[in-house]
Structures are given as C-alpha cells and as structure tokens.
Amino acid sequence: MASLVLCLVIFAFCSLHYSLASNNFNQDFDVTWGDGRAKVLNNGKLLTLSLDKVSGSGVKSKKEYLFGRIDMQLKLVRGNSAGTITAYYLSSQGSTHDEIDFEFLGNLSGDPYIVHTNVYTQGKGDKEQQFYLWFDPTADFHTYSILWNPQTIIFYVDGTPIRVFKNMKSSGVPYPNNQPMRVYASLWNADDWATRGGLVKTNWSNAPFIASFRNFKDNNACIWEFGKSSCTNSTKSWFSQELDSTSQARLQWVQKNYMLSSEGSNHDEIDFEFLGNLSGEPYTLHTNVYTQGKGEREQQFHLWFDPTNDFHTYSILWNPQTIVFSVDNVPIREFKNMENIGVAFPKSQSMKLYSSLWNADEWATMGGLIKTDWAKAPFTASYRNFNVNICNNNNNSCKFLVENLDPVNEEKLRRVQKKYMIYNYCTDNKRFPQGFPPECRAT
C-alpha cells in the first residue's frame, strides 16, 4: 500500500510540474498552412488542427533544436478517422533533411489507431516501426515524447519507451546529429496509404476532423540560434541518457504486446517454399514477397544439387534497401526497395520465422496434376544450424542494415538466374497482358 501511495503522489507532483512548465503556442509556434484551420485557444495553452475536404492544417516551432527531449500532449481525432494522419515530429529542411516522426494513422470507428514511427537521415527514411496503443488515444490527452541525444533516439508514450534507435554510425548506419530541427504538428489526408494500405478512404461526411495539442515542453532541449547551441556543455543528464533496466523491461513489454507483427490479412511475408516432385525429378524452389497482404511476385528455380542428400543453407537478407534470397551463400534473387516508383516494400511490420511441412497437392507439383502418394508417408524434412543476425548493443552486429550485393555477388546472381530460374512473374505475358508491374519495368 505504501508503494502505491508513493506512486500516486509522484504522479500528482509530475502533473503539476508539467502544467507550470508548459509553453505557450502563441509564443512558440507559427501557423504554416491551413487557412484558419489551425487555432490557438485558452490563452495559448491549447492548439487545435482541423481537416476538411479542402485542406488540412499545420504549425511549426519558432525555435530550432539540436538534441533534446520534446514532449507534447495530444488528443487524436475521434470516431471514424480512416484516411487521416495526425503528425507530430522533428524535422530539418531540404532534400537531405533529418526527421524523427510520430504519425498517428486513423482508422474506422472501433478499430485502433496505429502509431507509425520513423527516422530520416540525409533525406532517407525506411526505418518504420508501428504500434497499437494500450488505451484509446481519442478519449483524453496523452503525452508523446522524443528524446534525442548523440547516442540514441527514444520514443515515449506517457513515459513508457516504445522504440529505441541507437547511433550506429560506426557500422555505417546514418544517424541525425548535425542538422538542427524544428517541431512540426499537422493533420492531413493520406487516404492513399494511411488505413489498410489505402483500401479505406476518408469519409468526408465526418469532417471537420479535429486533433488537439497541449502542454508542449522543450525545457530539456538545446536551442540552436545564430549557429550556436544553448547547451554549452554536456553535463545535462538527458544528453547521455539511455534506458535503464526498468525502462528496458517496459520497452520489451510494449514491443512484445503492441508492436505490429506481420500477421493477418495485411501481413508481410518473405518466402522460401520447396515444391516436392516425383522421384528423379528436381525440386522447385519457389520464392515470393508479400507486402500488406499482396504477393504475386513469384520467382522459381531448380537447384544445382540434390537438396535431399545433405543439408544446405538457405538465407534471407532483409534490410530497408533490399531483400536477397541466397542458397549456400549464392544469391538467387534480389527484391529491391522501389517505393520511389510506387512499389510496396515490407518494412513496417515485424515478422516471426515460420517453418512447416504440409500437403498442397492441389497446386504444388505440375500445377496439381500429380497428387500426394500417401503410401510413402510419413514425409520428413530436417533443419539445423538456425542463425539470425539482428541488431543488439554491439554496433558491429548491424552492418547488414546497409548491406547490398557487391559486383562479385551480382555476377553470381545473374549466372543463377540465367541457368536455373524456371519462372519469373516479370516475364509472364499471359498473366500481365496490360503490362508488367512497375518493378519489372524498372529492372
């Protein structure tokens, strides 16, 4: 009981301190767009942004920051918010800008919001992680915080860390640490992608959509002015702050229970499938890539060995730039990130590893003409030497994040595809009589 009372007292003190320390939107922000749809109310204590079919709205901070902790309380659009995005983020300007994003993707009434996070460096993002929340973010205000220091970026919700992005420049991963950024907030229509990959459009009969902001706080931040930082030394505790063991446990709890995983109708998937055959006939190695539930990117291969005689290594390299399928360290397929030409790429949903052995005689062998001979059952497949290379506290473990095929492996890939590829969706004229998908034309 004593610990409970202590916790409540601390919470009350923090709430009071927050109110006293919060800033004034009239003094701290400029309206950047929206033609009157951004409104500052309650003597500068409340900001509302609205969206209708004509326009959304947005603001930006008067100050620039180079490192700091930024807090903002938000109450998101209520009801059917599908197609809308409420954004709160740090950003510099230009084609090589840096950016640290909170974006809140609206949804149909009764379905949860998705919190979309991203980090851009030198104009390049592709570092998305998405989460559900453990509360209704439209019923009341909640605090969303960004801690940004030279070592790490931490995204918080009500003081609970949901994501950490560490400085791994030593491994070749860019990190935003030399461009001052302003704070931005906006509400806008993104029904081409925001809700279920763009399948659900904004219902304008519910307009105007309104999001509310209060208690902006930049007390723990380095203000950048006249080419200099207000932080003359690095003695501030937040400047070197990282997660302690308690916060690490809370982060793991969030990521285990609320980070979007690649399951359901909008799942992402990267496939190796080995299609059995009659004795003496070769296996067909079937590969595919799904994004938001959509696949249809099949490539198939024969192998240059008998995969039933001994163990062989089948590998998937997946990073923000590319997916590479390899067999015994020989690349057989590459699927590049071509979002710049409208090709979906799996990068915002975490995935688990699956392995299975199942009957698919309606399609697996000669298009389903050959059926499973159950007299040969049980059928057995064996696995060993599972290895996963992921980022951990050792920066050297993250080199795969920027890995691409070198010229030697590109030549190996061309040789395999010339000699062993037996099907490529990018050359199937009957399947695409109106023209091939854009990624096929690009390659």
C-alpha positions in Angstrom: 0.0 0.0 0.0 2.9 2.4 0.8 4.4 1.9 -2.6 1.0 2.7 -4.2 0.6 5.9 -2.3 4.1 7.0 -3.2 3.5 6.3 -6.8 0.3 8.4 -6.8 2.0 11.3 -5.0 4.8 11.3 -7.6 2.3 11.3 -10.4 0.4 14.2 -8.9 3.7 16.2 -8.5 4.7 15.5 -12.1 1.4 16.6 -13.4 1.6 19.9 -11.5 5.2 20.5 -12.7 4.1 19.8 -16.3 1.4 22.4 -16.1 3.7 25.0 -14.7 6.5 24.3 -17.2 4.3 24.0 -20.3 4.9 26.6 -23.0 2.6 28.9 -25.0 1.6 28.1 -28.5 1.2 31.7 -29.5 4.8 32.4 -28.4 6.4 29.1 -29.5 4.7 28.2 -32.9 3.9 29.7 -36.2 0.9 28.5 -38.3 2.3 27.3 -41.6 -0.7 26.2 -43.5 -4.4 25.6 -43.3 -6.2 28.9 -43.9 -7.6 29.3 -40.5 -7.9 25.6 -39.7 -5.1 25.8 -37.0 -6.4 27.6 -33.9 -4.7 28.6 -30.7 -7.1 28.7 -27.8 -7.2 29.2 -24.0 -4.7 32.0 -23.9 -2.1 29.9 -25.9 -2.5 26.7 -23.9 -4.4 24.7 -26.5 -3.8 24.1 -30.2 -6.4 22.5 -32.4 -5.8 21.4 -36.0 -8.7 20.6 -38.4 -9.0 18.8 -41.7 -11.8 19.0 -44.2 -12.1 18.1 -47.9 -10.4 21.4 -48.9 -7.4 21.3 -46.6 -5.7 20.2 -43.5 -3.5 22.3 -41.3 -0.2 22.6 -39.6 2.2 24.5 -37.4 6.0 24.6 -36.8 8.1 25.8 -33.8 9.8 29.2 -33.9 12.9 27.6 -32.3 15.3 25.1 -33.8 16.8 22.3 -31.7 20.0 20.2 -31.9 19.3 17.4 -29.4 16.8 17.5 -26.6 13.7 16.0 -25.1 10.5 17.3 -26.6 7.1 16.5 -25.0 3.6 17.1 -26.4 0.2 16.0 -25.2 -2.2 15.0 -28.0 -5.9 14.0 -28.2 -6.5 12.4 -31.6 -9.4 12.6 -34.0 -12.4 10.8 -32.6 -14.8 8.4 -34.4 -14.2 7.3 -38.0 -10.7 8.8 -38.6 -9.8 6.5 -41.5 -7.6 8.1 -44.1 -6.4 10.9 -41.8 -2.9 11.3 -40.3 -2.1 13.4 -37.2 1.6 14.1 -37.2 4.0 15.4 -34.5 7.7 15.3 -35.5 11.1 16.9 -35.6 12.5 17.9 -39.0 15.1 20.0 -40.7 14.5 21.2 -44.3 15.6 20.2 -47.8 16.1 17.0 -49.8 18.8 15.8 -47.4 16.7 16.6 -44.3 16.7 14.7 -41.0 13.4 13.8 -39.3 12.1 12.0 -36.3 8.4 11.0 -36.6 5.3 10.3 -34.6 2.4 9.7 -37.1 -1.0 8.5 -36.0 -2.8 6.6 -38.7 -6.6 7.0 -38.4 -8.9 4.0 -38.6 -12.6 3.1 -38.8 -14.7 3.6 -35.7 -13.9 0.8 -33.2 -10.6 -0.1 -34.8 -7.4 1.0 -33.1 -5.1 3.8 -34.2 -1.7 2.8 -35.5 1.3 4.8 -34.2 3.8 5.0 -37.0 7.4 5.9 -36.2 10.3 6.7 -38.5 13.8 8.2 -38.5 15.2 10.0 -41.5 18.8 10.9 -42.0 20.1 12.9 -45.0 16.7 12.6 -46.7 16.4 8.8 -46.3 14.0 7.1 -44.0 12.8 3.5 -44.5 13.1 2.8 -40.7 9.5 2.4 -39.8 8.1 0.7 -36.7 4.4 0.6 -36.0 2.4 0.1 -32.8 -1.0 -0.2 -31.3 -1.7 1.7 -28.1 -2.9 0.2 -24.8 -5.6 2.9 -24.4 -8.0 5.0 -26.5 -5.9 8.0 -27.7 -9.1 9.9 -28.7 -10.7 9.9 -25.2 -8.2 12.1 -23.4 -4.8 13.7 -23.8 -1.7 11.6 -23.6 2.0 12.5 -23.6 4.2 11.6 -26.6 7.9 12.3 -26.2 11.1 12.2 -28.2 14.4 12.0 -26.5 17.2 12.8 -29.0 20.8 12.9 -27.9 24.1 12.0 -29.6 23.8 8.3 -28.6 20.2 7.4 -29.1 16.7 8.4 -30.0 13.9 7.1 -27.7 10.1 7.4 -28.5 7.9 7.5 -25.4 4.2 7.3 -24.8 3.1 8.5 -21.3 6.7 8.0 -20.1 6.9 4.4 -21.4 9.5 3.8 -24.1 8.1 2.1 -27.2 11.1 2.4 -29.6 14.9 3.0 -29.4 17.0 4.0 -32.4 20.7 3.9 -31.5 23.6 5.8 -33.1 25.3 3.1 -35.1 27.4 5.3 -37.4 30.4 3.1 -36.6 28.6 0.3 -38.5 27.7 2.6 -41.5 24.1 3.4 -40.4 23.4 7.1 -40.7 22.3 9.0 -37.6 20.8 12.5 -37.3 23.3 14.5 -35.3 24.3 17.6 -37.2 21.2 19.3 -38.6 19.1 21.4 -36.2 15.4 20.6 -36.4 12.1 22.3 -35.7 9.0 20.7 -34.1 6.1 20.3 -36.5 2.4 19.3 -36.0 -0.1 18.7 -38.7 -3.4 17.0 -39.6 -3.8 15.9 -43.2 -5.5 13.5 -45.6 -3.4 10.4 -46.6 -6.1 8.0 -47.7 -3.9 6.7 -50.5 -2.0 4.7 -47.8 -2.8 5.5 -44.2 -5.6 3.0 -43.5 -5.2 -0.6 -44.6 -2.8 0.4 -47.2 -5.2 2.8 -48.8 -8.1 0.4 -49.1 -10.2 2.5 -46.7 -10.8 6.1 -47.8 -11.6 9.2 -45.8 -15.3 9.7 -45.2 -15.7 13.4 -45.7 -19.2 13.4 -44.2 -17.5 13.2 -40.8 -15.4 16.3 -41.5 -14.1 18.5 -40.0 -11.7 16.2 -38.3 -10.0 17.8 -35.2 -6.9 16.9 -33.3 -5.9 18.7 -30.1 -2.5 19.6 -28.6 -1.4 21.0 -25.3 1.5 21.1 -22.8 4.3 21.4 -25.3 7.6 21.2 -23.4 11.1 21.9 -24.6 12.8 22.7 -21.3 15.2 19.9 -21.8 16.4 20.8 -25.2 19.4 22.5 -26.9 18.1 25.6 -28.7 20.0 26.3 -31.9 20.4 30.0 -32.6 22.8 32.1 -34.7 24.8 29.0 -35.5 25.3 28.0 -31.8 23.7 25.7 -29.3 22.3 26.8 -26.0 24.0 23.7 -24.5 27.5 24.9 -23.7 28.5 21.5 -22.2 27.1 18.0 -22.0 26.5 17.9 -18.2 22.7 17.7 -18.6 21.6 14.2 -17.7 19.4 13.7 -20.7 22.4 14.4 -23.0 23.8 11.0 -22.3 20.6 9.2 -21.2 19.9 5.7 -22.2 17.4 3.2 -21.0 18.0 1.7 -17.5 17.0 -1.9 -16.8 13.5 -1.0 -15.7 12.8 1.0 -18.9 14.3 -1.8 -21.0 11.8 -4.2 -19.5 9.0 -1.7 -20.3 10.2 -1.4 -23.8 10.3 -5.2 -24.3 6.7 -5.4 -22.9 5.5 -2.8 -25.4 7.3 -4.4 -28.3 6.1 -7.9 -27.4 2.4 -6.9 -26.9 1.8 -3.8 -29.1 4.3 -3.7 -32.0 2.5 -4.6 -35.2 3.7 -8.0 -36.3 3.2 -9.4 -39.8 0.0 -11.4 -39.3 -3.5 -11.1 -40.7 -4.9 -10.0 -44.0 -2.4 -7.2 -44.3 0.6 -9.2 -43.5 4.1 -9.0 -44.9 5.9 -12.2 -45.9 9.2 -13.3 -47.4 9.1 -16.9 -48.7 11.2 -19.9 -49.4 8.9 -22.8 -50.4 10.2 -26.2 -51.7 7.8 -27.9 -54.0 8.2 -31.7 -54.0 8.3 -33.8 -57.1 8.3 -37.4 -58.4 11.4 -39.4 -57.7 14.2 -38.4 -60.0 12.6 -35.0 -60.8 14.1 -31.9 -59.3 12.6 -29.9 -56.5 11.2 -26.5 -57.4 12.4 -23.7 -55.2 9.5 -21.1 -55.0 10.1 -17.6 -53.7 7.7 -14.8 -53.1 7.5 -11.4 -51.3 4.2 -10.1 -49.8 3.5 -6.6 -48.7 0.3 -5.6 -46.9 -1.2 -8.9 -47.8 -0.4 -8.7 -51.5 2.1 -11.1 -53.1 2.1 -12.3 -56.7 5.9 -11.7 -57.1 6.9 -15.3 -57.6 10.2 -16.5 -59.0 11.0 -20.2 -59.2 14.3 -22.1 -59.5 15.8 -25.5 -59.9 18.8 -26.2 -57.8 22.3 -27.3 -58.9 22.4 -30.1 -56.4 20.1 -32.7 -54.8 18.6 -30.9 -51.7 17.6 -34.3 -50.2 21.1 -35.8 -50.0 22.5 -33.4 -47.4 21.9 -30.2 -45.6 22.2 -26.9 -47.4 21.9 -23.3 -46.2 19.0 -21.1 -47.3 19.3 -17.4 -46.2 17.2 -14.3 -46.3 18.9 -10.9 -46.1 16.2 -8.3 -45.3 17.1 -4.6 -44.7 15.5 -1.3 -45.6 17.1 -1.3 -49.1 16.7 -4.8 -50.3 15.8 -8.5 -49.8 18.2 -11.1 -51.0 17.5 -14.8 -51.2 20.7 -17.0 -51.1 21.4 -20.7 -51.3 24.7 -21.8 -49.8 25.8 -18.1 -49.8 25.0 -17.8 -53.6 22.4 -15.1 -54.3 19.5 -16.4 -56.4 17.0 -13.5 -56.1 17.0 -9.8 -55.2 13.9 -7.7 -54.5 14.9 -4.1 -54.1 13.0 -1.3 -52.3 11.4 0.7 -55.1 8.9 2.7 -53.2 10.0 5.7 -55.1 8.1 4.3 -58.1 5.1 3.1 -56.1 6.2 -0.5 -55.4 5.3 -1.6 -51.9 8.2 -3.0 -49.7 7.9 -4.8 -46.4 9.5 -2.6 -43.8 6.9 -1.5 -41.2 5.8 -4.8 -39.7 7.9 -7.1 -37.6 7.9 -10.7 -38.7 8.4 -14.1 -37.0 10.2 -17.0 -38.6 7.9 -19.9 -39.6 8.7 -23.4 -40.8 6.2 -26.0 -41.9 5.6 -29.2 -43.9 2.2 -29.6 -45.4 0.1 -31.1 -48.2 -0.5 -28.8 -51.2 -1.2 -31.3 -53.9 -3.9 -29.1 -55.4 -1.1 -26.9 -56.9 2.5 -27.8 -55.8 3.5 -30.4 -58.4 2.9 -29.9 -62.1 0.1 -27.4 -61.2 -1.7 -30.0 -59.2 -1.7 -32.8 -61.8 0.4 -35.0 -59.5 -1.1 -35.9 -56.2 0.5 -36.9 -52.9 1.2 -40.6 -52.7 0.2 -41.3 -49.1 1.7 -44.8 -49.3 5.1 -43.0 -48.8 4.0 -41.3 -45.6 5.3 -40.0 -43.2 7.3 -37.4 -45.1 10.1 -35.9 -43.1 12.1 -32.7 -43.5 15.1 -31.8 -41.3 16.5 -28.5 -40.1 19.7 -27.5 -38.3 22.1 -24.5 -37.7 19.4 -21.8 -37.3 21.2 -18.4 -37.2 19.7 -14.9 -37.0 21.8 -11.8 -37.3 20.0 -8.9 -35.6 20.9 -5.6 -34.1 21.9 -5.6 -30.4 24.1 -3.5 -28.2 27.1 -4.4 -30.3 27.1 -1.9 -33.2 29.1 -4.3 -35.3 26.1 -6.6 -35.5 24.1 -4.1 -37.5 26.2 -4.0 -40.6 23.6 -6.0 -42.5 21.3 -2.9 -42.4 23.3 -1.3 -45.2 24.4 -4.4 -47.0 23.9 -4.7 -50.7 25.2 -7.1 -53.4 28.8 -6.4 -54.4 29.9 -6.9 -58.1 31.0 -10.5 -57.5 27.7 -11.5 -56.0 25.8 -9.6 -58.7 27.6 -11.8 -61.2 26.7 -14.9 -59.3 23.1 -13.8 -59.2 23.0 -13.3 -63.0 24.5 -16.7 -63.5 22.0 -18.5 -61.3 19.0 -16.6 -62.9 20.3 -17.4 -66.4 20.9 -21.2 -65.8 18.4 -22.2 -63.0 15.4 -19.8 -63.0 12.3 -21.6 -64.4 9.6 -18.9 -63.7 9.7 -15.2 -63.4 6.5 -13.2 -62.9 8.2 -10.3 -64.6 8.2 -12.2 -67.9 4.7 -13.8 -67.8 2.9 -12.0 -70.6 -0.3 -14.1 -70.2 -0.6 -13.1 -66.5 0.0 -9.4 -67.2 -1.5 -8.7 -70.7 -1.9 -5.0 -69.9 1.7 -4.5 -68.9 4.1 -5.7 -66.3 4.3 -4.4 -62.7 6.5 -1.3 -62.3 9.3 -3.1 -60.5 9.6 -5.4 -63.6 9.9 -2.4 -65.9 12.4 -0.8 -63.6 14.7 -3.8 -63.7 
